[in-house]
């Protein structure tokens, strides 16, 4: 059985963010045969600018596109900033969607996980992320996602992987991505 590579893009650059911890949880609970890699360079990627998207594209963009191209599936983990998707995550989607119709996200299975201290569970960011990546050409898995609200009360000072219910839910998302990647390969 070959390894399924899942690239996790996290919409928060803060090292100790709950959303980053959820991506870490995904790597921790990934089923056998899955390798979840958290992309570390989103803060270095310039805002999308078509003037930069040419033969001298920045190295940070090349690295992001290469990582996305090499992945079998994408896991997007997003907080909610001012009622929508964080700029860093939207920017990553913009870069990996180019060239339009043939970008690194095209036809790849994508799942979205959102989390917020609010009871809204970052639902607006969740939906905006799904919309953006769907328009970019990703195969958004409709039934493979979770939104977690009340993160301060739910996790306190503990890592989400210590919460059995959340760890199981995140594991289910990764398993869904692995299954979808396998279906796309065999199709």
C-alpha positions in Angstrom: 0.0 0.0 0.0 1.4 3.4 -1.0 1.4 6.4 1.3 -1.3 9.0 0.7 0.2 12.5 1.1 -2.1 15.0 2.7 -0.9 18.6 2.7 -2.3 20.7 5.6 -2.6 24.5 5.0 -3.3 26.4 8.3 -5.0 29.8 8.1 -3.4 31.0 11.4 0.3 31.8 11.5 0.4 31.8 15.3 2.6 28.9 16.5 0.3 27.9 19.3 -3.0 28.5 17.5 -5.8 26.0 18.0 -6.1 25.7 14.3 -2.4 24.7 14.0 -2.9 22.3 16.8 -5.8 20.7 14.9 -3.5 20.2 11.9 -1.0 18.6 14.3 -3.8 16.4 15.6 -4.5 15.4 12.0 -0.9 14.3 11.6 -1.0 12.5 15.0 -4.2 10.5 14.3 -3.7 9.9 10.5 -4.6 6.3 9.6 -1.9 3.9 8.5 -0.9 4.7 5.0 -1.5 8.4 5.3 1.2 11.1 5.8 -0.2 14.5 6.9 2.4 17.3 6.4 1.8 20.8 7.7 3.0 23.4 5.3 5.4 25.7 7.1 5.9 28.6 4.7 2.6 30.4 4.2 3.8 33.5 6.0 6.6 33.9 3.4 4.3 33.8 0.4 3.6 37.2 -1.1 0.1 38.3 -1.9 -1.0 37.0 -5.2 0.0 39.3 -8.0 -0.2 38.3 -11.6 2.9 40.5 -12.3 4.9 38.0 -10.1 3.3 34.9 -11.6 5.7 34.5 -14.5 9.1 32.8 -15.2 10.6 34.5 -12.1 7.9 33.5 -9.6 9.1 33.9 -6.0 10.8 30.8 -4.5 8.3 30.7 -1.7 5.5 30.3 -4.3 7.4 27.6 -6.1 7.8 25.7 -2.8 4.0 26.0 -2.0 3.0 24.9 -5.5 5.5 22.0 -5.4 4.1 20.8 -2.0 0.5 21.1 -3.3 1.4 19.3 -6.6 3.0 16.4 -4.7 0.1 16.0 -2.3 -2.7 13.6 -3.0 -5.2 15.6 -1.0 -5.5 18.9 0.9 -6.6 19.7 4.4 -7.4 23.3 5.0 -7.7 24.4 8.6 -9.2 27.8 9.2 -10.0 30.2 12.0 -12.4 33.0 11.3 -11.1 36.6 11.0 -13.7 39.3 10.9 -16.3 36.9 9.7 -14.4 35.3 6.8 -11.3 33.3 5.7 -7.9 34.6 6.8 -5.9 36.3 4.1 -3.0 33.9 4.4 -5.2 30.9 3.6 -7.1 32.7 0.8 -3.7 33.8 -0.7 -2.4 30.2 -0.7 -5.6 29.1 -2.5 -5.0 31.9 -5.1 -1.4 30.8 -5.7 -2.1 27.1 -6.0 -5.1 27.7 -8.3 -2.8 29.1 -11.0 -2.5 28.7 -13.8 -6.3 28.8 -13.9 -7.7 25.4 -14.8 -4.4 23.6 -14.3 -3.2 24.6 -10.8 -2.0 22.3 -8.1 -5.5 22.2 -6.4 -7.3 21.0 -9.6 -9.3 17.9 -9.0 -7.7 17.1 -5.7 -9.8 16.0 -2.8 -10.1 18.9 -0.2 -11.5 18.9 3.3 -12.0 21.9 5.5 -11.8 22.0 9.3 -12.6 25.3 11.1 -12.4 26.3 14.8 -13.1 29.4 16.8 -13.6 30.4 20.4 -17.1 31.6 19.4 -20.1 29.4 19.3 -20.3 30.1 15.5 -17.4 27.6 15.1 -15.9 29.7 12.2 -18.8 28.7 10.0 -18.5 31.7 7.7 -14.8 31.1 7.2 -15.5 27.4 6.7 -18.1 28.1 3.9 -15.9 30.8 2.3 -12.9 28.5 2.3 -15.0 25.7 0.7 -16.3 28.2 -1.9 -12.9 29.5 -2.8 -11.2 26.1 -3.2 -14.2 24.8 -5.1 -14.0 27.7 -7.6 -10.2 27.1 -7.8 -10.9 23.6 -9.0 -10.5 21.4 -5.9 -12.9 18.5 -5.2 -14.4 19.7 -1.9 -15.6 16.7 0.1 -19.1 17.7 1.2 -19.5 15.2 4.0 -15.9 15.3 5.3 -15.5 18.4 7.4 -15.8 19.6 11.0 -16.4 23.0 12.6 -15.5 23.4 16.3 -16.8 26.2 18.4 -16.1 27.2 22.0 -12.5 26.2 21.7 -11.4 27.9 24.9 -14.0 26.0 27.0 -13.5 22.8 25.0 -9.7 22.6 25.1 -8.5 25.1 27.8 -4.7 24.7 27.9 -4.8 21.2 26.5 -3.9 20.2 22.9 -6.9 19.1 20.8 -5.4 15.7 20.3 -6.0 15.1 24.1 -9.8 15.4 23.4 -10.9 12.0 22.3 -14.0 13.2 20.5 -12.2 15.9 18.5 -9.3 13.6 17.8 -11.7 11.0 16.4 -13.5 13.6 14.3 -10.2 14.9 12.9 -9.1 11.3 12.2 -12.4 10.8 10.3 -11.7 13.8 8.1 -8.2 12.5 7.3 -9.6 9.0 6.6 -12.2 10.6 4.3 -9.4 12.4 2.4 -7.4 9.2 2.0 -10.4 7.3 0.7 -11.3 10.1 -1.7 -7.7 10.3 -3.0 -7.7 6.5 -3.5 -11.0 6.7 -5.5 -9.6 9.5 -7.7 -6.5 7.5 -8.4 -8.4 4.4 -9.3 -11.0 6.2 -11.4 
